[in-house]
Amino acid sequence: IHHTIEDEAIFPLLHGREAGLTAVVERLMAEHLVIHDLLERLEAAAVDTLKAPGPDSFARLRAAFETLERAIQSHFGYEQEELEEALGYFDVPL
């Protein structure tokens, strides 16, 4: 839901305002696609683990989770750093 709200309501208000901000919004939108893919991989790994629990499936599940965790932490950090002031400056309702 978080990414859908941004993609549909917030990013359109910021995209095109200035070149630097447009680049930030485009990067964040691209990261949303990556995070979506990582969520699907995590779900698949969880299903595999439920079907065939064992050291290998748990290792794959853990790796999928850790990859997603790193991506989300990086994404949220970049998002906060780059958009915090712009949201206020352009009076974007939250």
Stockholm file with secondary structure:
# STOCKHOLM 1.0

chainA/1-94         IHHTIEDEAIFPLLHGREAGLTAVVERLMAEHLVIHDLLERLEAAAVDTLKAPGPDSFARLRAAFETLERAIQSHFGYEQEELEEALGYFDVPL
#=GR chainA/1-94 SS CHHHHIIIIIHHHHTTSSHHHHHHHHHHHHHHHHHHHHHHHHHHHHHHHHHSCSHHHHHHHHHHHHHHHHHHHHHHHHHHHHHHHHHHHTTCCC
#=GC SS_cons        CHHHHIIIIIHHHHTTSSHHHHHHHHHHHHHHHHHHHHHHHHHHHHHHHHHSCSHHHHHHHHHHHHHHHHHHHHHHHHHHHHHHHHHHHTTCCC
//
